[in-house]
Amino acid sequence: MYYRFSIDDNIRFLRDLSEKDHENIFSHPYLALFKRLHDKYGAKFQFNLFYSTEGFDLSQMTDRYKSQWQECASWLRFSFHSLTETGFAPYIDSDYQTVFDDASRVHREIIRFAGETSLSLFTTIHYCQCSQSALCALRGAGIRGLVGLFSDVPSCYGKEYPFLSSPYIYDSASDMYYFTNDIVLNLFSADDAIKKLSLSDNKKFIEAMIHEQYFYPDYYAYQPDFERKVEACIKHLASKGRKSIFLEELINDSIH
């Protein structure tokens, strides 16, 4: 039995690392949290990135930590999420070239500042919706699989799959693997998150996630229990004997 933990909407911690003189990436409190949970539970984490936010984009991300990212690539990786946070479902009506350029741009910067081993080609697109052209563009940019809210979003990524009980579905038409998200932690308290996770205890694979912005006290919807519920989630999953895994490892191991 396995699980994966991902974090969406990331860019702020990268801006902080670029603008401030951190000796080590884990001197940043956001990354220190995930390093502690990796050391304690063997958890792996994937950070899905925006390309830009106000006053900063990934082309400005320093490469001075590149060797540190590479040393951690066995448990910490990055992938494309969206160009920016702006707007609902930004790729729902997008053309091929726009999405291909956005994904390629993020991938290129990840490789530049963190190395190719830090790049994951499995991701979650902002709001889990995109046009058919966008789907083709993601595949063209190298994306192999997408995580979606198949139980909550009608026609997620244009695919009307039921709530996935198997670890994934492979769709030959798009040449993509599809995974369902089991829990978005920022929607629950720590106790309610465990109750929801417990409903999936018999599943072979669980996908859990949260969003970066809820970590920061100056965010309008700051969640002071961010760290508590992330740890509660991972502790629960580990207590059930689940192993933390990346989606590429799940596919390579041909787990069904």
TINU-822536 format. One record per residue (C-alpha): x, y, z; residue number from 1; residue in one letter. Coordinates in Angstrom, 1 decimal, padded with zeros to 4 digits. Each point is the difference from the previous one (the first is absolute). Example, Ala and Ser with C-alpha at 12.3 -4.5 7.8 and 13.67 -1.06 7.14 Angstrom:
DRENFI        X        Y        Z   num   residuo
DRENFI    012.3   -004.5    007.8     1         A
DRENFI    001.4    003.4   -000.7     2         S
***
This chain:
DRENFI        X        Y        Z   num   residuo
DRENFI    000.0    000.0    000.0     1         M
DRENFI    001.3    003.4   -001.0     2         Y
DRENFI   -000.7    003.8    000.2     3         Y
DRENFI    001.2    003.1   -001.6     4         R
DRENFI    000.0    003.5    001.5     5         F
DRENFI    000.1    003.1   -002.2     6         S
DRENFI   -000.2    003.7    000.6     7         I
DRENFI   -001.6    002.4   -002.6     8         D
DRENFI    000.3    003.7   -000.7     9         D
DRENFI    003.7    000.2    001.0    10         N
DRENFI    002.2    003.0   -000.8    11         I
DRENFI    000.3    002.1    003.1    12         R
DRENFI    002.7   -002.1    001.7    13         F
DRENFI    002.1    000.2   -003.2    14         L
DRENFI   -000.3    003.7    000.0    15         R
DRENFI    001.1    000.1    003.6    16         D
DRENFI    003.0   -002.2   -000.7    17         L
DRENFI    001.0    002.3   -002.8    18         S
DRENFI   -000.5    003.3    001.8    19         E
DRENFI    001.5   -001.0    003.3    20         K
DRENFI    003.3   -001.4    000.9    21         D
DRENFI   -000.8   -003.6    001.2    22         H
DRENFI    003.1   -002.1    000.6    23         E
DRENFI   -002.1   -003.1   -000.4    24         N
DRENFI   -003.4   -000.6   -001.7    25         I
DRENFI   -001.3   -001.6    003.2    26         F
DRENFI    000.7    003.2    002.0    27         S
DRENFI   -003.2    001.2   -001.7    28         H
DRENFI   -002.9   -001.0    002.5    29         P
DRENFI   -002.2   -001.3   -002.8    30         Y
DRENFI    002.6   -002.5   -001.3    31         L
DRENFI    001.1   -000.8    003.6    32         A
DRENFI   -003.5   -001.3    000.7    33         L
DRENFI    000.2   -002.5   -002.9    34         F
DRENFI    003.6   -001.0    000.8    35         K
DRENFI   -001.0   -000.8    003.5    36         R
DRENFI   -002.9   -002.2   -001.2    37         L
DRENFI    002.3   -001.7   -002.5    38         H
DRENFI    002.5   -000.8    002.7    39         D
DRENFI   -002.7   -001.2    002.4    40         K
DRENFI   -002.3   -002.0   -002.3    41         Y
DRENFI    002.0   -000.5   -003.3    42         G
DRENFI   -002.5    002.2   -001.8    43         A
DRENFI    000.6    001.3   -003.5    44         K
DRENFI   -001.4    003.3   -001.3    45         F
DRENFI   -000.8    001.5   -003.3    46         Q
DRENFI   -000.3    003.8   -000.4    47         F
DRENFI   -002.1    001.1   -003.0    48         N
DRENFI    001.1    003.5   -001.1    49         L
DRENFI   -001.4    003.2   -001.4    50         F
DRENFI    002.4    001.7   -002.4    51         Y
DRENFI   -000.6    003.5    001.4    52         S
DRENFI   -001.5    002.1    002.8    53         T
DRENFI    000.0    003.7    000.6    54         E
DRENFI    003.6    001.3   -000.3    55         G
DRENFI    001.6   -003.4   -000.7    56         F
DRENFI    000.2   -002.9   -002.5    57         D
DRENFI    001.9   -003.2   -000.2    58         L
DRENFI    002.6    001.5   -002.4    59         S
DRENFI    001.1    002.0    003.1    60         Q
DRENFI    000.3   -003.0    002.2    61         M
DRENFI    003.6   -000.4    001.1    62         T
DRENFI    002.0   -003.1   -000.9    63         D
DRENFI    002.3    000.2    003.0    64         R
DRENFI   -001.9   -002.8    001.7    65         Y
DRENFI    000.1   -002.3   -003.0    66         K
DRENFI    002.3   -002.6    001.7    67         S
DRENFI   -002.3    000.0    003.0    68         Q
DRENFI   -003.1   -000.7   -002.1    69         W
DRENFI    001.8   -002.8   -001.8    70         Q
DRENFI    001.0   -001.6    003.2    71         E
DRENFI   -003.7   -000.1    001.0    72         C
DRENFI   -001.4   -001.1   -003.3    73         A
DRENFI   -000.8   -003.5    001.3    74         S
DRENFI   -002.7    001.5    002.3    75         W
DRENFI   -000.6    003.6   -001.2    76         L
DRENFI   -001.0    000.9   -003.6    77         R
DRENFI   -001.7    002.8   -002.0    78         F
DRENFI   -002.4    000.2   -002.9    79         S
DRENFI   -002.1    002.4   -002.0    80         F
DRENFI   -003.3    001.2    001.4    81         H
DRENFI   -001.0    003.2   -001.8    82         S
DRENFI    001.5    003.3   -001.3    83         L
DRENFI   -001.5    001.9    002.9    84         T
DRENFI   -002.7   -000.2    002.7    85         E
DRENFI   -002.2    002.5   -001.9    86         T
DRENFI   -003.4   -001.1   -001.1    87         G
DRENFI   -002.2   -003.1    000.3    88         F
DRENFI    001.0   -003.1   -002.1    89         A
DRENFI    002.5    002.0   -002.1    90         P
DRENFI    000.4   -002.7   -002.7    91         Y
DRENFI   -003.6   -001.0   -000.5    92         I
DRENFI   -000.2    001.8   -003.4    93         D
DRENFI    003.8    000.3   -000.8    94         S
DRENFI    001.6   -000.7   -003.3    95         D
DRENFI    002.9   -002.6   -000.4    96         Y
DRENFI    002.8    002.5   -000.3    97         Q
DRENFI   -000.9    002.0    003.1    98         T
DRENFI    000.0   -003.1    002.2    99         V
DRENFI    003.0   -001.6   -001.6   100         F
DRENFI    002.0    003.2    000.5   101         D
DRENFI   -001.1    000.4    003.7   102         D
DRENFI    000.8   -003.6    000.9   103         A
DRENFI    003.3    000.0   -001.9   104         S
DRENFI    001.1    003.3    001.6   105         R
DRENFI   -000.6   -001.4    003.5   106         V
DRENFI    001.8   -003.3   -000.8   107         H
DRENFI    002.9    001.9   -001.4   108         R
DRENFI    000.4    002.1    003.1   109         E
DRENFI   -000.3   -002.9    002.3   110         I
DRENFI    002.8   -001.8   -001.8   111         I
DRENFI    002.1    003.2    000.1   112         R
DRENFI   -000.3    000.7    003.7   113         F
DRENFI   -000.5   -003.5    001.4   114         A
DRENFI    001.3   -002.5   -002.6   115         G
DRENFI   -001.9   -002.5   -002.2   116         E
DRENFI   -000.3   -002.6    002.7   117         T
DRENFI   -002.2    002.5    002.0   118         S
DRENFI   -002.5    000.2   -002.8   119         L
DRENFI   -003.2   -002.1    000.1   120         S
DRENFI   -002.1   -000.5   -003.1   121         L
DRENFI   -003.1   -000.9    002.0   122         F
DRENFI   -002.0    003.0    001.4   123         T
DRENFI   -003.3    001.7    000.8   124         T
DRENFI   -001.1    002.8   -002.2   125         I
DRENFI   -001.5    003.1    001.7   126         H
DRENFI   -003.7   -000.8    000.6   127         Y
DRENFI    000.4   -003.4   -001.6   128         C
DRENFI   -001.6    001.1   -003.3   129         Q
DRENFI    001.3    000.7   -003.5   130         C
DRENFI   -001.0   -000.1   -003.6   131         S
DRENFI    000.7   -002.9   -002.3   132         Q
DRENFI    002.7    002.2   -001.7   133         S
DRENFI    001.5    000.7    003.4   134         A
DRENFI    000.0   -003.7    000.8   135         L
DRENFI    001.9   -000.8   -003.2   136         C
DRENFI    002.4    002.9    000.8   137         A
DRENFI    000.8   -001.4    003.4   138         L
DRENFI    000.8   -003.4   -001.5   139         R
DRENFI    002.1    001.8   -002.7   140         G
DRENFI    001.9    001.7    002.8   141         A
DRENFI    000.8   -003.3    001.6   142         G
DRENFI   -002.7   -000.4    002.6   143         I
DRENFI   -000.8   -003.6    000.5   144         R
DRENFI   -002.8    000.1    002.6   145         G
DRENFI   -002.6    002.3    001.7   146         L
DRENFI   -001.6    000.0    003.4   147         V
DRENFI   -003.6    001.1    000.0   148         G
DRENFI   -003.1    000.4    002.2   149         L
DRENFI   -001.9   -002.6   -001.9   150         F
DRENFI   -002.6   -000.4    002.8   151         S
DRENFI   -000.7    003.8    000.2   152         D
DRENFI    000.7    001.6   -003.4   153         V
DRENFI   -002.3   -000.9   -002.9   154         P
DRENFI    002.0   -001.2   -003.0   155         S
DRENFI    003.4    000.6    001.8   156         C
DRENFI    002.6    000.6   -002.8   157         Y
DRENFI   -002.8   -000.9   -002.4   158         G
DRENFI   -000.1   -003.6    001.4   159         K
DRENFI   -003.1   -001.2    001.7   160         E
DRENFI    001.5   -002.7    002.2   161         Y
DRENFI   -001.8   -001.1    003.2   162         P
DRENFI    001.9    000.3    003.3   163         F
DRENFI    003.0   -002.1   -000.7   164         L
DRENFI    000.3   -003.1    002.2   165         S
DRENFI    003.0   -001.2   -001.9   166         S
DRENFI    003.3    001.9    000.4   167         P
DRENFI   -000.3    001.5   -003.5   168         Y
DRENFI   -001.6   -000.2   -003.4   169         I
DRENFI    002.0    000.1   -003.2   170         Y
DRENFI   -001.8    001.8   -002.9   171         D
DRENFI    001.5   -001.0   -003.4   172         S
DRENFI   -001.7    002.8   -001.8   173         A
DRENFI    001.9    002.7    001.9   174         S
DRENFI    003.0   -002.4    000.9   175         D
DRENFI   -000.5    001.2    003.6   176         M
DRENFI   -000.3   -001.6    003.4   177         Y
DRENFI   -002.8    001.3    002.3   178         Y
DRENFI   -000.1   -000.1    003.8   179         F
DRENFI   -002.7    001.3    002.4   180         T
DRENFI    000.7    002.2    002.9   181         N
DRENFI   -001.3   -001.4    003.2   182         D
DRENFI    000.3    003.0    002.3   183         I
DRENFI    000.8    003.8   -000.2   184         V
DRENFI    001.2    000.6    003.5   185         L
DRENFI   -000.6    003.7    000.1   186         N
DRENFI   -003.8   -000.7   -000.2   187         L
DRENFI    000.1   -002.0    003.3   188         F
DRENFI    001.0    000.3    003.6   189         S
DRENFI    002.6   -002.6    001.1   190         A
DRENFI   -002.6   -002.2    001.7   191         D
DRENFI   -002.4    000.2   -002.9   192         D
DRENFI    002.8   -000.8   -002.5   193         A
DRENFI    000.8   -003.2    001.9   194         I
DRENFI   -003.7   -001.0   -000.1   195         K
DRENFI   -000.1    000.6   -003.7   196         K
DRENFI    003.3   -001.9   -000.6   197         L
DRENFI   -001.3   -002.9    002.0   198         S
DRENFI   -002.8   -000.5   -002.5   199         L
DRENFI    002.8   -000.9   -002.5   200         S
DRENFI    002.0   -002.3    002.2   201         D
DRENFI   -000.7   -003.0   -002.3   202         N
DRENFI    001.2    001.7   -003.1   203         K
DRENFI    003.3   -001.1   -001.5   204         K
DRENFI    001.1    003.5   -000.7   205         F
DRENFI   -000.9    003.4    001.6   206         I
DRENFI    000.7    003.4   -001.4   207         E
DRENFI    000.1    002.9    002.5   208         A
DRENFI    000.8    003.7   -000.4   209         M
DRENFI   -000.1    003.5    001.4   210         I
DRENFI    000.8    003.5   -001.4   211         H
DRENFI    003.1    002.1    000.9   212         E
DRENFI   -001.7    003.3    000.8   213         Q
DRENFI   -001.8   -001.3    003.1   214         Y
DRENFI    003.4   -000.4    001.7   215         F
DRENFI    000.7    003.8    000.3   216         Y
DRENFI   -001.4    002.2    002.9   217         P
DRENFI   -000.4    003.0   -002.3   218         D
DRENFI   -002.3   -001.9   -002.4   219         Y
DRENFI   -003.6    001.1    000.4   220         Y
DRENFI   -001.2   -003.7    000.5   221         A
DRENFI    003.1   -001.1    002.0   222         Y
DRENFI   -000.5   -003.3    001.8   223         Q
DRENFI    002.0   -000.2    003.2   224         P
DRENFI   -000.5   -003.7    000.1   225         D
DRENFI    001.7   -000.5   -003.4   226         F
DRENFI    002.9   -002.0    001.4   227         E
DRENFI   -002.2   -001.9    002.5   228         R
DRENFI   -002.3   -001.3   -002.7   229         K
DRENFI    002.7   -000.9   -002.5   230         V
DRENFI    001.8   -002.0    002.7   231         E
DRENFI   -003.3   -001.6    001.1   232         A
DRENFI   -000.7   -001.1   -003.6   233         C
DRENFI    003.4   -001.5   -000.5   234         I
DRENFI    000.1   -001.6    003.4   235         K
DRENFI   -003.4   -001.7   -000.7   236         H
DRENFI    001.2   -001.2   -003.4   237         L
DRENFI    003.2   -001.3    001.4   238         A
DRENFI   -001.8   -001.7    002.9   239         S
DRENFI   -001.9   -002.1   -002.6   240         K
DRENFI    003.2   -001.3   -001.4   241         G
DRENFI   -000.1    002.2   -003.1   242         R
DRENFI    003.2    000.9   -001.8   243         K
DRENFI    000.5    003.5   -001.4   244         S
DRENFI    000.6   -000.1   -003.7   245         I
DRENFI    000.2    002.3   -003.1   246         F
DRENFI   -002.5   -000.6   -002.8   247         L
DRENFI    002.7   -001.0   -002.4   248         E
DRENFI    001.1   -002.7    002.4   249         E
DRENFI   -003.6   -001.2    000.2   250         L
DRENFI   -000.2   -000.3   -003.8   251         I
DRENFI    003.5   -001.6   -000.2   252         N
DRENFI   -000.9   -002.6    002.6   253         D
DRENFI   -003.2   -000.8   -002.0   254         S
DRENFI   -002.1    000.0    003.2   255         I
DRENFI   -003.7   -000.8   -000.7   256         H
***
